[in-house]
Amino acid sequence: MVENDKTYEAYEKIIKENCDNEIDFPIPNSTMTHAFIGIQYLIKKAKNNIRIVSECFFEDFWRDLHPFIAEFLNNRTGKLEVIVIKECNKEGVLKNLIAQFPQQVTIFDFKNKTLENKAPNFLTIDQKGYRFELSDEKKKDRLVEGVINFGDTKGTTALNSFFDVLKSGLTPIAIPC
């Protein structure tokens, strides 16, 4: 997923510094590679919880992040919760994660026509880090409009509260293994 390019090396250096020092500074990311780098570091930093809201859980993107998520779940007692807004392929990464970690992974299918194409996409870790973007609509062009932060407790708390609001009343989906 990550291209060999000096700009991506410089971007990763900034991400790593902010991650290691838990700096409260919003770092923009405009490409799928930027998003991948940032999310990879968030997952590595997570201790207890990873929460994801996604319009549609894009297999080509999350497949490359699967090893990092599996390592998080394997080496910790952490939990992964995912809310999927639109119908998507539940046969790939999501199915594998539930099969590997049935006690730690919960998937919710939101299916709300009002929120389709309007729901923010975000990932939070614990109480101090997130990646946030407003839409998946440019992903086919490998472009995103996101921001990542490794030290924003207020923003992370707000996103976790929004996650809880979205999750309320939903029943976890069963993905056949």
C-alpha positions in Angstrom: 0.0 0.0 0.0 2.8 2.5 0.8 4.7 3.7 -2.2 8.5 4.3 -2.1 8.5 8.1 -2.4 10.3 10.8 -0.4 7.1 12.6 0.3 5.5 9.5 1.9 8.7 9.0 3.9 8.5 12.5 5.2 4.8 12.1 6.0 5.5 8.9 7.9 8.2 10.6 9.9 5.7 13.3 11.0 3.1 10.6 11.8 5.6 8.6 13.8 6.8 11.6 15.8 3.2 12.7 16.6 2.3 9.1 17.5 5.3 8.4 19.7 4.8 11.7 21.6 1.0 11.7 21.6 1.0 15.2 20.2 -2.4 17.0 20.0 -2.0 18.3 16.5 -4.3 17.6 13.5 -2.4 16.1 10.6 -4.2 16.3 7.3 -4.1 13.4 4.9 -5.2 13.6 1.3 -4.3 10.2 -0.2 -5.1 6.6 0.6 -1.4 6.1 1.3 -1.5 8.9 3.9 -4.6 7.3 5.4 -2.9 3.9 5.5 0.2 5.3 7.2 -1.9 7.1 9.8 -4.2 4.3 10.6 -1.4 1.8 10.8 0.2 3.9 13.5 -3.1 4.4 15.3 -3.6 0.6 15.4 -0.1 0.0 16.7 -0.7 2.7 19.4 -4.0 1.2 20.5 -4.1 -0.5 23.9 -7.7 -1.4 24.6 -10.2 -0.3 21.9 -10.4 0.4 18.3 -13.7 1.7 17.0 -14.4 2.2 13.3 -17.3 3.9 11.5 -17.1 3.3 7.7 -19.5 4.1 4.9 -18.4 0.8 3.4 -15.5 -1.3 4.7 -13.3 -1.2 1.6 -11.6 -4.6 1.2 -8.6 -3.4 -0.8 -7.7 -0.8 1.9 -8.5 -2.9 5.1 -6.9 -6.1 3.7 -3.5 -4.4 4.0 -4.3 -3.3 7.6 -5.6 -6.7 8.7 -2.2 -7.9 10.0 -1.9 -4.8 12.3 -5.5 -5.3 13.6 -4.8 -9.0 14.1 -1.6 -8.2 16.1 -3.6 -5.7 18.2 -6.2 -8.3 19.0 -3.8 -11.2 19.4 -1.3 -9.4 21.8 -3.8 -7.6 23.9 -7.2 -8.0 25.5 -8.5 -5.3 23.2 -11.8 -5.0 21.4 -12.6 -4.0 17.9 -16.0 -2.5 17.1 -17.0 -1.6 13.5 -20.2 0.1 12.3 -20.8 -0.2 8.6 -23.2 2.4 7.2 -23.8 0.9 3.7 -24.1 -2.7 2.5 -20.7 -4.1 1.9 -18.7 -7.2 1.4 -18.7 -9.1 4.7 -16.8 -12.1 3.3 -13.2 -10.7 3.5 -11.5 -8.9 6.3 -14.5 -8.6 8.6 -15.3 -12.3 8.3 -11.7 -13.2 9.0 -11.5 -11.0 12.1 -14.7 -12.4 13.6 -13.5 -16.0 12.9 -10.1 -15.3 14.4 -11.3 -13.2 17.4 -15.0 -13.9 18.0 -14.9 -12.6 21.6 -13.1 -9.4 20.7 -14.7 -8.3 17.4 -18.2 -6.9 17.0 -19.7 -5.6 13.7 -22.8 -3.5 13.4 -24.7 -2.9 10.2 -26.3 0.6 10.3 -28.2 0.7 7.0 -29.6 4.1 7.3 -30.6 5.8 4.0 -30.6 9.2 5.7 -26.9 8.9 6.7 -25.6 7.3 3.5 -23.0 9.5 1.9 -23.3 11.9 4.9 -21.9 9.9 7.8 -18.4 10.7 8.8 -15.8 7.9 8.6 -13.6 7.6 11.6 -11.4 5.4 13.7 -10.7 6.0 17.3 -8.2 4.3 19.6 -8.8 4.3 23.3 -9.4 7.9 24.6 -6.6 9.7 22.8 -6.4 9.2 19.1 -8.4 9.3 15.9 -8.6 9.6 12.2 -11.6 11.4 10.8 -12.9 12.1 7.3 -16.2 13.3 6.0 -16.8 11.0 3.0 -15.6 8.0 1.1 -16.8 9.3 -2.3 -13.3 10.0 -3.7 -11.7 6.7 -2.7 -12.0 5.3 -6.2 -9.5 8.0 -7.2 -7.4 7.1 -4.1 -8.1 10.5 -2.6 -9.4 11.3 0.9 -10.0 14.4 3.0 -9.0 13.3 6.5 -7.3 14.4 9.6 -5.4 12.3 12.1 -4.5 13.2 15.7 -2.7 11.2 18.3 -3.3 13.3 21.4 -6.7 14.9 21.3 -8.7 13.6 24.2 -11.7 16.0 23.7 -12.0 15.1 20.0 -11.6 11.4 20.7 -14.2 11.5 23.5 -16.7 13.3 21.1 -16.1 10.7 18.4 -16.5 7.8 20.9 -19.7 9.4 22.1 -21.0 9.7 18.6 -20.1 6.0 18.0 -22.1 5.1 21.1 -25.1 7.1 19.7 -24.9 5.3 16.3 -24.5 1.9 18.0 -27.4 2.3 20.4 -30.2 0.0 19.3 -28.1 -1.9 16.8 -27.7 -5.6 17.0 -24.3 -7.1 16.2 -24.5 -8.9 12.9 -23.6 -12.5 12.5 -21.1 -13.2 9.7 -21.1 -16.9 8.8 -17.6 -18.4 9.3 
